[in-house]
Amino acid sequence: MLVGYNTNITHKGMTYHVQTEDSGPKNPVIITLLYQRGAILASKKTSYANLLEDADLKQKIEALMKNQHKGMIKELTSGRYTGTQEAQAEDEPEQVGASLRQPERSLDDILIDFIIGKEKTAR
């Protein structure tokens, strides 16, 4: 089981908490929860059962956790959970491994990486 991410985000005057954790190899799932005032607004789960035999499992889990955490923050700041974005059709299920690709980094990605890195060094 790897150490997860916890980030407080203030968006449009409201504070939200994003938490991502690994359930460990006996239950190979990464869970990200979005909270506001203690209530869960959204959750996302990704199984990595198909990666358990990989030699670089730890690095892959870390990348999946980071990408899922960043994705939840991006969805929050885009208005998906705050009612400031028009309702969208449910996303297609993401395939494990697809989020491991390194696309060109946006300013949002850079800022979220900075916030997450700052939290890790504060521990």
N, C-alpha and C positions, 0 to 999 in steps of 0.2 A: 504494500500500500504506500502510495506516494503522498507527500504533503500537498495540500490543495491550495487554492487561491481564494482570497476574500477581498472584495473591493467595495468600498462605499462610493456611490456616484450621486452627485447632486445634478438633477436635470429638471429644468423649468421650475425651480424653487422647491422641489421635493427630493428627499434623500432615499436612495434605494441601496440595497445590499445584494451583491452578486457573490455566490459561493459555489465553488467547483471542487469536487472531491472524487477520489478513486476509491472504489469499494474493495479493491484487492483481487488477487488471482482466484480466490474461491467464488467470487461473484464479480467477474470482470466487466464492470460497468463504471462509466464516468457519469457523474450526476452534477448538473448545474441548476441551481435554484436562484430565482430572482425574488427578493423580499421587498415589501414596503410596509413599514410599521409592524413588522413581525408576521405579516400575512404573505403567503406564497402567491405571487402573481403569475409565475411561469416556471416551467421546468423543462429540462432536456436531458435525455439519457442516451448514451452511446455505448454499445457493447464492443469489447475488444477481444472476445473469446477466440476469434480466428487468428489473433496475434500471439497467443500464449507461448507458442513454441519458437518465436523469433528470438534470435540472439540479442538484438538491440531493443528488447521489449520496453525497458525503462525509458529510453529516449523516445520511443514511439508513443508511449502513454503520456509522457510529459508534453509532447507536441499536441496530442489530441486534447489534453486538458486545457492547455493554453489557448488553442484555437476555439474550443467550445466556449471558454470563459469570455474571450474577446468577442465572439459572435453574439453572445447574450448581451454584452454591453453595447455593441453596435445596434442590435435590435431595439434595445431600450432607448438609446439616444436618437434613433430614427423615428421614434414615436409608436412603435408597434404595441407597446404595453401601456401607453399613457393616453390613448385615445386621440392622439394628434396625427395619426396616419390613417388613411382609409383602410378598411378591412381588406385583407389579402387572402387568397386561397391558401390552404395549408401547404407548407413547403414539402417537397418530395423528401423522403427519407435520405439522409446523407450516408454514403457508403464510407465505411472506415477505410482510411488511407487517402481518400480524396482530399481531406483537409490537411494532409501532410505536405501537399505541394506548396511551393513557395511562390505565390503570385507577386506581382509588383506591389510594394507596400504603399498604402495610402497614408495620409496624415492621421486619420483615425487610428490606423494600425500602430503608427509610431507613438502616438500619445498613449494608447492603451498599454503598449509594451512598457513605456516609461512609468506609468502608474503601477503596473504589476511589479516591475523591477524595484521600484521604490518601496513597495510593501514587503517584498522578500528581504531586502536589506535591513528593514526595520525590525525584523523578527529576531 
